Amino acid sequence: MDSETRKLFEKQDWEYIIKDLTYYAYSRFKFWNLLYEKGIKGYSPEEITYEAIEAVLSGKWKWNPKKADLLSYLKFHVVRGMVANLARNEEVKTSNPIDILEVNHDDDYSAEENFNANQILGIIKNELDKETVLYDLFILMNEGMKRKDICEELKISNREYNNLIRKLKSRLEKMDKKQIFDSLKK
């Protein structure tokens, strides 16, 4: 890769590119029916994304900025080709079905919606991390536990539970909403 192309490569919005490429790789995995295959040489959509970027940076795949922007090239040439090659691999064709994704995949939601939800949950968890009781309450609620079970787990009364819920709602409302929604746009 020549120095001008390398400079252009380094100036990219990598957070956005990685997120978008991962979604695209996920869709290609789904297209090739690789989401429930075992023995895909350990690859996940995210790993394909990073390997594609590395392949372009190392010169294994040659990007020409005059012909295509980097994201389009990575998507429609590198990732698409890598996933197709993986799908045609004999090891993959003869493997047993097993879900290789660690993401809680639910057919009611798209991969992007699941990814965004996990991103927002991460921001909220980081915000509450310093307040142990609120953090624990949030985690237990997020896991689907009911009021009675939460009170038992945290060893609190119903009244304390109500106060903590009010405090949690207040903290969530005060959180920088712009921070959360800006993170989803990238």
Biotite code that builds the C-alpha atoms (Angstrom):
import biotite.structure as struc

atoms = struc.array([
    struc.Atom([0.000, 0.000, 0.000], chain_id="A", res_id=1, res_name="MET", atom_name="CA", element="C"),
    struc.Atom([1.526, 3.324, -1.031], chain_id="A", res_id=2, res_name="ASP", atom_name="CA", element="C"),
    struc.Atom([1.903, 6.139, 1.523], chain_id="A", res_id=3, res_name="SER", atom_name="CA", element="C"),
    struc.Atom([-0.992, 8.238, 0.163], chain_id="A", res_id=4, res_name="GLU", atom_name="CA", element="C"),
    struc.Atom([-3.386, 5.284, 0.291], chain_id="A", res_id=5, res_name="THR", atom_name="CA", element="C"),
    struc.Atom([-2.126, 4.378, 3.769], chain_id="A", res_id=6, res_name="ARG", atom_name="CA", element="C"),
    struc.Atom([-2.832, 7.926, 5.020], chain_id="A", res_id=7, res_name="LYS", atom_name="CA", element="C"),
    struc.Atom([-6.331, 7.726, 3.574], chain_id="A", res_id=8, res_name="LEU", atom_name="CA", element="C"),
    struc.Atom([-6.736, 4.299, 5.174], chain_id="A", res_id=9, res_name="PHE", atom_name="CA", element="C"),
    struc.Atom([-5.719, 5.646, 8.594], chain_id="A", res_id=10, res_name="GLU", atom_name="CA", element="C"),
    struc.Atom([-8.126, 8.624, 8.416], chain_id="A", res_id=11, res_name="LYS", atom_name="CA", element="C"),
    struc.Atom([-11.234, 6.419, 8.246], chain_id="A", res_id=12, res_name="GLN", atom_name="CA", element="C"),
    struc.Atom([-13.984, 6.376, 10.899], chain_id="A", res_id=13, res_name="ASP", atom_name="CA", element="C"),
    struc.Atom([-12.988, 2.945, 12.181], chain_id="A", res_id=14, res_name="TRP", atom_name="CA", element="C"),
    struc.Atom([-15.682, 2.694, 14.831], chain_id="A", res_id=15, res_name="GLU", atom_name="CA", element="C"),
    struc.Atom([-18.377, 3.114, 12.175], chain_id="A", res_id=16, res_name="TYR", atom_name="CA", element="C"),
    struc.Atom([-16.616, 0.871, 9.637], chain_id="A", res_id=17, res_name="ILE", atom_name="CA", element="C"),
    struc.Atom([-16.152, -1.976, 12.109], chain_id="A", res_id=18, res_name="ILE", atom_name="CA", element="C"),
    struc.Atom([-19.774, -1.794, 13.231], chain_id="A", res_id=19, res_name="LYS", atom_name="CA", element="C"),
    struc.Atom([-21.121, -1.657, 9.669], chain_id="A", res_id=20, res_name="ASP", atom_name="CA", element="C"),
    struc.Atom([-18.817, -4.422, 8.435], chain_id="A", res_id=21, res_name="LEU", atom_name="CA", element="C"),
    struc.Atom([-19.811, -6.662, 11.329], chain_id="A", res_id=22, res_name="THR", atom_name="CA", element="C"),
    struc.Atom([-23.494, -6.240, 10.412], chain_id="A", res_id=23, res_name="TYR", atom_name="CA", element="C"),
    struc.Atom([-22.680, -6.992, 6.806], chain_id="A", res_id=24, res_name="TYR", atom_name="CA", element="C"),
    struc.Atom([-20.592, -10.045, 7.720], chain_id="A", res_id=25, res_name="ALA", atom_name="CA", element="C"),
    struc.Atom([-23.471, -11.236, 9.903], chain_id="A", res_id=26, res_name="TYR", atom_name="CA", element="C"),
    struc.Atom([-25.863, -10.913, 6.942], chain_id="A", res_id=27, res_name="SER", atom_name="CA", element="C"),
    struc.Atom([-23.449, -12.877, 4.727], chain_id="A", res_id=28, res_name="ARG", atom_name="CA", element="C"),
    struc.Atom([-23.145, -15.576, 7.408], chain_id="A", res_id=29, res_name="PHE", atom_name="CA", element="C"),
    struc.Atom([-26.937, -15.733, 7.484], chain_id="A", res_id=30, res_name="LYS", atom_name="CA", element="C"),
    struc.Atom([-27.112, -15.849, 3.669], chain_id="A", res_id=31, res_name="PHE", atom_name="CA", element="C"),
    struc.Atom([-24.719, -18.811, 3.557], chain_id="A", res_id=32, res_name="TRP", atom_name="CA", element="C"),
    struc.Atom([-26.412, -20.528, 6.528], chain_id="A", res_id=33, res_name="ASN", atom_name="CA", element="C"),
    struc.Atom([-23.250, -20.298, 8.626], chain_id="A", res_id=34, res_name="LEU", atom_name="CA", element="C"),
    struc.Atom([-24.837, -19.007, 11.810], chain_id="A", res_id=35, res_name="LEU", atom_name="CA", element="C"),
    struc.Atom([-25.506, -22.490, 13.115], chain_id="A", res_id=36, res_name="TYR", atom_name="CA", element="C"),
    struc.Atom([-22.492, -24.307, 11.771], chain_id="A", res_id=37, res_name="GLU", atom_name="CA", element="C"),
    struc.Atom([-19.678, -25.787, 13.818], chain_id="A", res_id=38, res_name="LYS", atom_name="CA", element="C"),
    struc.Atom([-16.104, -25.925, 12.637], chain_id="A", res_id=39, res_name="GLY", atom_name="CA", element="C"),
    struc.Atom([-15.988, -22.708, 10.681], chain_id="A", res_id=40, res_name="ILE", atom_name="CA", element="C"),
    struc.Atom([-12.360, -22.532, 11.650], chain_id="A", res_id=41, res_name="LYS", atom_name="CA", element="C"),
    struc.Atom([-13.457, -20.499, 14.665], chain_id="A", res_id=42, res_name="GLY", atom_name="CA", element="C"),
    struc.Atom([-14.714, -17.542, 12.634], chain_id="A", res_id=43, res_name="TYR", atom_name="CA", element="C"),
    struc.Atom([-17.511, -15.250, 13.675], chain_id="A", res_id=44, res_name="SER", atom_name="CA", element="C"),
    struc.Atom([-18.799, -12.224, 11.738], chain_id="A", res_id=45, res_name="PRO", atom_name="CA", element="C"),
    struc.Atom([-16.724, -9.925, 13.947], chain_id="A", res_id=46, res_name="GLU", atom_name="CA", element="C"),
    struc.Atom([-13.552, -11.932, 13.337], chain_id="A", res_id=47, res_name="GLU", atom_name="CA", element="C"),
    struc.Atom([-14.154, -11.815, 9.589], chain_id="A", res_id=48, res_name="ILE", atom_name="CA", element="C"),
    struc.Atom([-14.460, -8.026, 9.892], chain_id="A", res_id=49, res_name="THR", atom_name="CA", element="C"),
    struc.Atom([-11.081, -7.665, 11.579], chain_id="A", res_id=50, res_name="TYR", atom_name="CA", element="C"),
    struc.Atom([-9.433, -10.123, 9.236], chain_id="A", res_id=51, res_name="GLU", atom_name="CA", element="C"),
    struc.Atom([-10.785, -8.224, 6.216], chain_id="A", res_id=52, res_name="ALA", atom_name="CA", element="C"),
    struc.Atom([-9.335, -4.958, 7.511], chain_id="A", res_id=53, res_name="ILE", atom_name="CA", element="C"),
    struc.Atom([-6.008, -6.657, 8.195], chain_id="A", res_id=54, res_name="GLU", atom_name="CA", element="C"),
    struc.Atom([-5.994, -8.184, 4.690], chain_id="A", res_id=55, res_name="ALA", atom_name="CA", element="C"),
    struc.Atom([-6.390, -4.759, 3.080], chain_id="A", res_id=56, res_name="VAL", atom_name="CA", element="C"),
    struc.Atom([-3.815, -3.144, 5.370], chain_id="A", res_id=57, res_name="LEU", atom_name="CA", element="C"),
    struc.Atom([-1.262, -5.889, 4.683], chain_id="A", res_id=58, res_name="SER", atom_name="CA", element="C"),
    struc.Atom([-1.832, -5.639, 0.915], chain_id="A", res_id=59, res_name="GLY", atom_name="CA", element="C"),
    struc.Atom([-3.276, -9.146, 0.570], chain_id="A", res_id=60, res_name="LYS", atom_name="CA", element="C"),
    struc.Atom([-6.383, -7.432, -0.877], chain_id="A", res_id=61, res_name="TRP", atom_name="CA", element="C"),
    struc.Atom([-5.490, -4.342, -2.879], chain_id="A", res_id=62, res_name="LYS", atom_name="CA", element="C"),
    struc.Atom([-7.760, -1.340, -2.300], chain_id="A", res_id=63, res_name="TRP", atom_name="CA", element="C"),
    struc.Atom([-7.805, 1.374, -4.959], chain_id="A", res_id=64, res_name="ASN", atom_name="CA", element="C"),
    struc.Atom([-9.376, 4.549, -3.490], chain_id="A", res_id=65, res_name="PRO", atom_name="CA", element="C"),
    struc.Atom([-10.024, 5.848, -7.022], chain_id="A", res_id=66, res_name="LYS", atom_name="CA", element="C"),
    struc.Atom([-12.358, 2.935, -7.776], chain_id="A", res_id=67, res_name="LYS", atom_name="CA", element="C"),
    struc.Atom([-14.265, 2.581, -4.481], chain_id="A", res_id=68, res_name="ALA", atom_name="CA", element="C"),
    struc.Atom([-14.458, 4.004, -0.992], chain_id="A", res_id=69, res_name="ASP", atom_name="CA", element="C"),
    struc.Atom([-12.903, 1.790, 1.671], chain_id="A", res_id=70, res_name="LEU", atom_name="CA", element="C"),
    struc.Atom([-16.142, 0.657, 3.308], chain_id="A", res_id=71, res_name="LEU", atom_name="CA", element="C"),
    struc.Atom([-17.701, -0.435, 0.001], chain_id="A", res_id=72, res_name="SER", atom_name="CA", element="C"),
    struc.Atom([-14.525, -2.260, -0.981], chain_id="A", res_id=73, res_name="TYR", atom_name="CA", element="C"),
    struc.Atom([-14.298, -4.024, 2.377], chain_id="A", res_id=74, res_name="LEU", atom_name="CA", element="C"),
    struc.Atom([-17.971, -5.005, 2.261], chain_id="A", res_id=75, res_name="LYS", atom_name="CA", element="C"),
    struc.Atom([-18.581, -6.041, -1.303], chain_id="A", res_id=76, res_name="PHE", atom_name="CA", element="C"),
    struc.Atom([-15.199, -7.471, -2.157], chain_id="A", res_id=77, res_name="HIS", atom_name="CA", element="C"),
    struc.Atom([-13.222, -8.555, 0.887], chain_id="A", res_id=78, res_name="VAL", atom_name="CA", element="C"),
    struc.Atom([-15.890, -9.628, 3.419], chain_id="A", res_id=79, res_name="VAL", atom_name="CA", element="C"),
    struc.Atom([-18.170, -11.034, 0.743], chain_id="A", res_id=80, res_name="ARG", atom_name="CA", element="C"),
    struc.Atom([-15.290, -13.051, -0.727], chain_id="A", res_id=81, res_name="GLY", atom_name="CA", element="C"),
    struc.Atom([-13.992, -14.271, 2.621], chain_id="A", res_id=82, res_name="MET", atom_name="CA", element="C"),
    struc.Atom([-17.410, -15.487, 3.784], chain_id="A", res_id=83, res_name="VAL", atom_name="CA", element="C"),
    struc.Atom([-18.115, -17.154, 0.432], chain_id="A", res_id=84, res_name="ALA", atom_name="CA", element="C"),
    struc.Atom([-14.759, -18.956, 0.592], chain_id="A", res_id=85, res_name="ASN", atom_name="CA", element="C"),
    struc.Atom([-15.518, -20.036, 4.127], chain_id="A", res_id=86, res_name="LEU", atom_name="CA", element="C"),
    struc.Atom([-18.947, -21.341, 3.103], chain_id="A", res_id=87, res_name="ALA", atom_name="CA", element="C"),
    struc.Atom([-17.435, -23.415, 0.298], chain_id="A", res_id=88, res_name="ARG", atom_name="CA", element="C"),
    struc.Atom([-14.874, -24.986, 2.628], chain_id="A", res_id=89, res_name="ASN", atom_name="CA", element="C"),
    struc.Atom([-15.350, -28.770, 3.048], chain_id="A", res_id=90, res_name="GLU", atom_name="CA", element="C"),
    struc.Atom([-14.820, -28.541, 6.795], chain_id="A", res_id=91, res_name="GLU", atom_name="CA", element="C"),
    struc.Atom([-17.829, -26.241, 7.043], chain_id="A", res_id=92, res_name="VAL", atom_name="CA", element="C"),
    struc.Atom([-20.024, -28.354, 4.767], chain_id="A", res_id=93, res_name="LYS", atom_name="CA", element="C"),
    struc.Atom([-19.515, -31.479, 6.861], chain_id="A", res_id=94, res_name="THR", atom_name="CA", element="C"),
    struc.Atom([-19.843, -29.902, 10.294], chain_id="A", res_id=95, res_name="SER", atom_name="CA", element="C"),
    struc.Atom([-22.558, -30.409, 12.938], chain_id="A", res_id=96, res_name="ASN", atom_name="CA", element="C"),
    struc.Atom([-25.051, -27.601, 13.609], chain_id="A", res_id=97, res_name="PRO", atom_name="CA", element="C"),
    struc.Atom([-24.236, -25.481, 16.644], chain_id="A", res_id=98, res_name="ILE", atom_name="CA", element="C"),
    struc.Atom([-24.635, -21.747, 17.176], chain_id="A", res_id=99, res_name="ASP", atom_name="CA", element="C"),
    struc.Atom([-21.260, -20.020, 16.924], chain_id="A", res_id=100, res_name="ILE", atom_name="CA", element="C"),
    struc.Atom([-22.588, -16.597, 17.880], chain_id="A", res_id=101, res_name="LEU", atom_name="CA", element="C"),
    struc.Atom([-22.397, -15.547, 21.487], chain_id="A", res_id=102, res_name="GLU", atom_name="CA", element="C"),
    struc.Atom([-24.965, -12.816, 20.853], chain_id="A", res_id=103, res_name="VAL", atom_name="CA", element="C"),
    struc.Atom([-28.435, -13.679, 22.126], chain_id="A", res_id=104, res_name="ASN", atom_name="CA", element="C"),
    struc.Atom([-30.001, -14.072, 18.715], chain_id="A", res_id=105, res_name="HIS", atom_name="CA", element="C"),
    struc.Atom([-33.760, -13.630, 18.622], chain_id="A", res_id=106, res_name="ASP", atom_name="CA", element="C"),
    struc.Atom([-35.529, -13.834, 15.262], chain_id="A", res_id=107, res_name="ASP", atom_name="CA", element="C"),
    struc.Atom([-37.855, -11.014, 16.332], chain_id="A", res_id=108, res_name="ASP", atom_name="CA", element="C"),
    struc.Atom([-34.942, -8.564, 16.256], chain_id="A", res_id=109, res_name="TYR", atom_name="CA", element="C"),
    struc.Atom([-32.289, -7.872, 13.679], chain_id="A", res_id=110, res_name="SER", atom_name="CA", element="C"),
    struc.Atom([-28.590, -8.219, 14.416], chain_id="A", res_id=111, res_name="ALA", atom_name="CA", element="C"),
    struc.Atom([-28.330, -4.419, 14.364], chain_id="A", res_id=112, res_name="GLU", atom_name="CA", element="C"),
    struc.Atom([-31.129, -4.038, 16.930], chain_id="A", res_id=113, res_name="GLU", atom_name="CA", element="C"),
    struc.Atom([-29.496, -6.619, 19.212], chain_id="A", res_id=114, res_name="ASN", atom_name="CA", element="C"),
    struc.Atom([-26.115, -4.935, 18.803], chain_id="A", res_id=115, res_name="PHE", atom_name="CA", element="C"),
    struc.Atom([-27.565, -1.489, 19.584], chain_id="A", res_id=116, res_name="ASN", atom_name="CA", element="C"),
    struc.Atom([-29.434, -2.819, 22.630], chain_id="A", res_id=117, res_name="ALA", atom_name="CA", element="C"),
    struc.Atom([-26.241, -4.391, 23.958], chain_id="A", res_id=118, res_name="ASN", atom_name="CA", element="C"),
    struc.Atom([-24.383, -1.139, 23.339], chain_id="A", res_id=119, res_name="GLN", atom_name="CA", element="C"),
    struc.Atom([-26.967, 0.882, 25.293], chain_id="A", res_id=120, res_name="ILE", atom_name="CA", element="C"),
    struc.Atom([-26.962, -1.676, 28.125], chain_id="A", res_id=121, res_name="LEU", atom_name="CA", element="C"),
    struc.Atom([-23.181, -1.332, 28.288], chain_id="A", res_id=122, res_name="GLY", atom_name="CA", element="C"),
    struc.Atom([-23.417, 2.459, 28.584], chain_id="A", res_id=123, res_name="ILE", atom_name="CA", element="C"),
    struc.Atom([-26.016, 2.185, 31.356], chain_id="A", res_id=124, res_name="ILE", atom_name="CA", element="C"),
    struc.Atom([-23.965, -0.447, 33.201], chain_id="A", res_id=125, res_name="LYS", atom_name="CA", element="C"),
    struc.Atom([-20.880, 1.796, 33.040], chain_id="A", res_id=126, res_name="ASN", atom_name="CA", element="C"),
    struc.Atom([-22.900, 4.726, 34.364], chain_id="A", res_id=127, res_name="GLU", atom_name="CA", element="C"),
    struc.Atom([-24.250, 2.712, 37.308], chain_id="A", res_id=128, res_name="LEU", atom_name="CA", element="C"),
    struc.Atom([-21.066, 0.770, 38.001], chain_id="A", res_id=129, res_name="ASP", atom_name="CA", element="C"),
    struc.Atom([-20.036, 2.986, 40.929], chain_id="A", res_id=130, res_name="LYS", atom_name="CA", element="C"),
    struc.Atom([-23.384, 2.543, 42.711], chain_id="A", res_id=131, res_name="GLU", atom_name="CA", element="C"),
    struc.Atom([-23.346, -1.146, 43.542], chain_id="A", res_id=132, res_name="THR", atom_name="CA", element="C"),
    struc.Atom([-26.978, -1.533, 44.670], chain_id="A", res_id=133, res_name="VAL", atom_name="CA", element="C"),
    struc.Atom([-28.400, 0.312, 41.636], chain_id="A", res_id=134, res_name="LEU", atom_name="CA", element="C"),
    struc.Atom([-26.088, -1.613, 39.349], chain_id="A", res_id=135, res_name="TYR", atom_name="CA", element="C"),
    struc.Atom([-27.161, -4.947, 40.872], chain_id="A", res_id=136, res_name="ASP", atom_name="CA", element="C"),
    struc.Atom([-30.835, -3.925, 40.658], chain_id="A", res_id=137, res_name="LEU", atom_name="CA", element="C"),
    struc.Atom([-30.450, -2.979, 37.001], chain_id="A", res_id=138, res_name="PHE", atom_name="CA", element="C"),
    struc.Atom([-28.646, -6.236, 36.147], chain_id="A", res_id=139, res_name="ILE", atom_name="CA", element="C"),
    struc.Atom([-31.270, -8.369, 37.888], chain_id="A", res_id=140, res_name="LEU", atom_name="CA", element="C"),
    struc.Atom([-34.120, -6.488, 36.193], chain_id="A", res_id=141, res_name="MET", atom_name="CA", element="C"),
    struc.Atom([-32.364, -6.817, 32.845], chain_id="A", res_id=142, res_name="ASN", atom_name="CA", element="C"),
    struc.Atom([-32.099, -10.578, 33.410], chain_id="A", res_id=143, res_name="GLU", atom_name="CA", element="C"),
    struc.Atom([-35.884, -10.670, 33.848], chain_id="A", res_id=144, res_name="GLY", atom_name="CA", element="C"),
    struc.Atom([-36.072, -11.280, 37.580], chain_id="A", res_id=145, res_name="MET", atom_name="CA", element="C"),
    struc.Atom([-39.315, -10.378, 39.334], chain_id="A", res_id=146, res_name="LYS", atom_name="CA", element="C"),
    struc.Atom([-39.703, -8.002, 42.270], chain_id="A", res_id=147, res_name="ARG", atom_name="CA", element="C"),
    struc.Atom([-39.925, -10.767, 44.887], chain_id="A", res_id=148, res_name="LYS", atom_name="CA", element="C"),
    struc.Atom([-36.808, -12.525, 43.599], chain_id="A", res_id=149, res_name="ASP", atom_name="CA", element="C"),
    struc.Atom([-34.863, -9.271, 43.398], chain_id="A", res_id=150, res_name="ILE", atom_name="CA", element="C"),
    struc.Atom([-35.785, -8.411, 47.013], chain_id="A", res_id=151, res_name="CYS", atom_name="CA", element="C"),
    struc.Atom([-34.574, -11.841, 48.132], chain_id="A", res_id=152, res_name="GLU", atom_name="CA", element="C"),
    struc.Atom([-31.384, -11.644, 46.076], chain_id="A", res_id=153, res_name="GLU", atom_name="CA", element="C"),
    struc.Atom([-30.462, -8.141, 47.290], chain_id="A", res_id=154, res_name="LEU", atom_name="CA", element="C"),
    struc.Atom([-31.837, -8.769, 50.797], chain_id="A", res_id=155, res_name="LYS", atom_name="CA", element="C"),
    struc.Atom([-34.026, -5.647, 50.707], chain_id="A", res_id=156, res_name="ILE", atom_name="CA", element="C"),
    struc.Atom([-37.622, -4.893, 51.700], chain_id="A", res_id=157, res_name="SER", atom_name="CA", element="C"),
    struc.Atom([-40.424, -3.943, 49.296], chain_id="A", res_id=158, res_name="ASN", atom_name="CA", element="C"),
    struc.Atom([-40.140, -0.358, 50.496], chain_id="A", res_id=159, res_name="ARG", atom_name="CA", element="C"),
    struc.Atom([-36.384, -0.286, 49.803], chain_id="A", res_id=160, res_name="GLU", atom_name="CA", element="C"),
    struc.Atom([-37.106, -1.822, 46.406], chain_id="A", res_id=161, res_name="TYR", atom_name="CA", element="C"),
    struc.Atom([-39.564, 1.002, 45.598], chain_id="A", res_id=162, res_name="ASN", atom_name="CA", element="C"),
    struc.Atom([-37.026, 3.635, 46.660], chain_id="A", res_id=163, res_name="ASN", atom_name="CA", element="C"),
    struc.Atom([-34.300, 2.016, 44.566], chain_id="A", res_id=164, res_name="LEU", atom_name="CA", element="C"),
    struc.Atom([-36.606, 1.865, 41.534], chain_id="A", res_id=165, res_name="ILE", atom_name="CA", element="C"),
    struc.Atom([-37.330, 5.598, 41.863], chain_id="A", res_id=166, res_name="ARG", atom_name="CA", element="C"),
    struc.Atom([-33.632, 6.325, 42.233], chain_id="A", res_id=167, res_name="LYS", atom_name="CA", element="C"),
    struc.Atom([-32.798, 4.121, 39.234], chain_id="A", res_id=168, res_name="LEU", atom_name="CA", element="C"),
    struc.Atom([-35.420, 5.851, 37.066], chain_id="A", res_id=169, res_name="LYS", atom_name="CA", element="C"),
    struc.Atom([-34.089, 9.227, 38.139], chain_id="A", res_id=170, res_name="SER", atom_name="CA", element="C"),
    struc.Atom([-30.496, 8.234, 37.290], chain_id="A", res_id=171, res_name="ARG", atom_name="CA", element="C"),
    struc.Atom([-31.499, 6.886, 33.902], chain_id="A", res_id=172, res_name="LEU", atom_name="CA", element="C"),
    struc.Atom([-33.431, 10.062, 33.083], chain_id="A", res_id=173, res_name="GLU", atom_name="CA", element="C"),
    struc.Atom([-30.432, 12.184, 34.045], chain_id="A", res_id=174, res_name="LYS", atom_name="CA", element="C"),
    struc.Atom([-28.063, 10.185, 31.884], chain_id="A", res_id=175, res_name="MET", atom_name="CA", element="C"),
    struc.Atom([-26.756, 11.967, 28.859], chain_id="A", res_id=176, res_name="ASP", atom_name="CA", element="C"),
    struc.Atom([-29.348, 10.813, 26.297], chain_id="A", res_id=177, res_name="LYS", atom_name="CA", element="C"),
    struc.Atom([-27.342, 12.456, 23.569], chain_id="A", res_id=178, res_name="LYS", atom_name="CA", element="C"),
    struc.Atom([-24.396, 10.172, 24.452], chain_id="A", res_id=179, res_name="GLN", atom_name="CA", element="C"),
    struc.Atom([-26.580, 7.078, 24.076], chain_id="A", res_id=180, res_name="ILE", atom_name="CA", element="C"),
    struc.Atom([-28.202, 8.055, 20.798], chain_id="A", res_id=181, res_name="PHE", atom_name="CA", element="C"),
    struc.Atom([-24.991, 9.388, 19.291], chain_id="A", res_id=182, res_name="ASP", atom_name="CA", element="C"),
    struc.Atom([-23.374, 6.006, 19.955], chain_id="A", res_id=183, res_name="SER", atom_name="CA", element="C"),
    struc.Atom([-26.100, 4.339, 17.857], chain_id="A", res_id=184, res_name="LEU", atom_name="CA", element="C"),
    struc.Atom([-25.510, 6.612, 14.862], chain_id="A", res_id=185, res_name="LYS", atom_name="CA", element="C"),
    struc.Atom([-21.905, 5.513, 14.517], chain_id="A", res_id=186, res_name="LYS", atom_name="CA", element="C"),
])
